[in-house]
Amino acid sequence: MLDTILQQLAPTQTKLIAVSKTHPPERVLELYRQGQRIFGENRVQELVAKYEALPKDIEWHLIGHLQTNKIKHIAPFVACIQSVDSWKVLEEVDRQAGKHGRSIDCLLQFHIAEEETKFGFDLAEAMDLLQSPAFRQLQNVRITGVMGMATFTEDLVQVRREFRQLRSIFDGLRALFFQNQPAFREISMGMSGDYLLAVEEGSTMVRIGTLLFGER
Ligand SMILES: *Cc1c(COP(=O)(O)O)cnc(C)c1O
């Protein structure tokens, strides 16, 4: 399955985040041995346990909602936090990254789905954040793009519309706040059920769990 997905992603050079949540480290190692290096987890405790158990050249992405008091546990090693959904979280990531003398790449998570349970900014909130003087003071985070989850539905027209919305949020933010900053380039969208659609709509990173590891 890994090879098939990689072949599908190759023409657009879309990155694959293998979402290993709930699966044991041995399963991660299987994919690692096939060459996969980027893995995603949605819980801090599980992420830390896998980081400790597995090879250190794995690039770990946090993709789930983050409580501020847990950020310190992943700050020493996490490569990217895709689920930054508030100023409070971003500020604390900056503080903890600073303690370790590093900078952490972050994606701003946007609420594009119909469901109310999914976390994330709307465009106005994100613009307020990016315009604020406090944001400009941050030294240990780098905003590298946006992330979003589409509605869990069979309605592909709707899913496509939501991906387009995220793409246009990305384009707008880039034009307003990130001109001349090539590091702002990621649109993380697409999961097992909708990643091909996401790639068509400009995804640069897909987050795939079930297709690679089986049902959770
Ligand atoms: C679990 C999860 C995924 C992967 O979902 P699958 O449908 O198993 O591919 C992707 N993104 C986020 C944010 C997740 O929590």
The ligand as a Tripos MOL2 file, in Angstrom:
@<TRIPOS>MOLECULE
LIG
   15    15     1     0     0
SMALL
NO_CHARGES

@<TRIPOS>ATOM
      1 C1         -6.4140   10.0630   12.5250 C.3       1 LIG1
      2 C2         -6.1340   11.2670   11.7190 C.ar      1 LIG1
      3 C3         -5.7740   11.1690   10.3670 C.ar      1 LIG1
      4 C4         -5.7250    9.8570    9.6160 C.3       1 LIG1
      5 O1         -7.0060    9.3990    9.3630 O.3       1 LIG1
      6 P1         -7.2710    8.0820    8.4460 P.3       1 LIG1
      7 O2         -8.6630    8.2470    8.0120 O.co2     1 LIG1
      8 O3         -7.0480    6.9150    9.3310 O.co2     1 LIG1
      9 O4         -6.3040    8.1290    7.3160 O.co2     1 LIG1
     10 C5         -5.4750   12.3300    9.6810 C.ar      1 LIG1
     11 N1         -5.5150   13.5400   10.2970 N.ar      1 LIG1
     12 C6         -5.8500   13.6800   11.5760 C.ar      1 LIG1
     13 C7         -5.8740   15.0430   12.1730 C.3       1 LIG1
     14 C8         -6.1760   12.5700   12.3390 C.ar      1 LIG1
     15 O5         -6.5210   12.7120   13.6210 O.3       1 LIG1
@<TRIPOS>BOND
     1     1     2 1
     2     2     3 ar
     3     2    14 ar
     4     3     4 1
     5     3    10 ar
     6     4     5 1
     7     5     6 1
     8     6     7 2
     9     6     8 1
    10     6     9 1
    11    10    11 ar
    12    11    12 ar
    13    12    13 1
    14    12    14 ar
    15    14    15 1
@<TRIPOS>SUBSTRUCTURE
     1 LIG1         1 GROUP 0 **** ****
